[in-house]
Amino acid sequence: MIEVQNVTKKIGDKVILKNISFNVEEGQFITVLGPNGAGKSTLFKILSLLMKPTSGVIKINGIAVNEGGIALRQKLGVISHNSFLYDSLTARDNLLFYGKMYGVKKLEERVREVIQQVGLELSFYQQVKTFSRGMLQRLAIARCLLNDPEIVLFDEPYTGLDQQAIDILNNVLKTLKQRKRTILMITHNFEEGVELSDRILILNRGELVFDEANLYDLKSLKEIYRKKVGISA
Amino acid sequence: MTFFRKALAIVEKDIKAEFHSKEMLSVMLVFALIMLVIFNFAFDVKKQIVNDIFPGIIWITFFFSGLLGLNRSFFIEKNQDCLLGLMLAPVDRSVIFLGKMLSNFVFLLIIEILTLPLFFIFLNIPVPQKFGFFLIILFFGSLGFVAIGTFLAALAANTRASDILLPVLLFPVLIPVILGSVAATKGVFFNLPFSEWSIWLKILGVYDLLFIVVPLMLFEILLEV
């Protein structure tokens, strides 16, 4: 579904990603781990079509991303640590706006559906600026699910979440996995979401240093991470 | 049609956001009113000189007032990385430009509609005979201003000193629109024959077209920088 072939990204003289290659099969859940400065966010931006690699090829469903921009963006859902939501709009207006931008059919109905999925029905008409960090992230999840994306990219989705929001996010991840959605999660947090992953990738200093099926318990994974990255998780 | 529908969705979103926050229009309106008060005190409204410089007064007021709006227009897109959210949407990036440009145009027109009668009243200026022409000039002058202004505001938004950078970038580029708007307005207010000032209206039209088409083509590149 996603093919990343020899991707390198340079900014000025600095090499952020060095010759990264991996494939993601349809319905797979991949977690990319790595310390700060490993190049995780750059990889996320490249995969979400917000940044072009300096060299290398990325294909989604066999189509190179530089050839199928708009059509490919329709298949993507992205959740970042920033919500992409407008403070002065209500939850409803934010979802309606993004729904229109994604050309979602039966929009009002779909907005109700996703807002229920993240448990924010009671805050439907509240301005987003009154939301807590957890509520904001839940609404960002709803925004991401609006167009029922085939591929969902998460960048540090657990950052700053309370337990209720973590549980909701875990449920969303489980539901997406059951529905055979392809998921790629970038995180430095071992405690959440990693156990759901089918495969673990570890990035360190722009290089892919580990790429294996997730057959490990948390303790073993932390040990592998320590060996590969040189610091404990 | 999808292209325009999505641009209109951005306009609708901006108007709703402004309705809730009232951050942009209130600042623009207060600035325009302050300008009115200053000009009212600075010049003797009974003298002919006010009539002579009135075209300059209103365009200075509208352009500087509009500048405040342009500075704010991408501020809301930078908060929570909303601009990235827009860039992730499956739309041509020029839709974002068109939507933001139309929003800025609507906000500037609102300010013009609200303050123009006050300028006529407080500066004791008679409504020109060819008021319809003045409305056309107002439309084209404002459109040219917001078109290139929106493009440069997006460029400046990615810098730390965007508030300072925007006027420095904008006004040199805007000179043809400023000249065209003021000269054509003079023609209307001084009741000159149309043939004497129609050239400025044509210049305005050409620059408007240029300032809309070029940013539409370049906006994708600008966002990726």
Interface residues (C-beta under 8 A of the other chain):
Chain A: S48 L49 L50 M51 K52 I70 A71 R73 Q74 L76 V78 S80 N82 S83 F84 L85 Y86 D87 S88 L89 T90 D93 F97 Y98 K100 M101 Y102 G103 Q127 R143
Chain B: T2 R5 K6 A9 I10 E12 K13 K16 A17 E18 H20 S21 E23 I76 N79 Q80 D81 C82 L84 G85 L86 M87 L88 A89 P90 V91 D92 E224
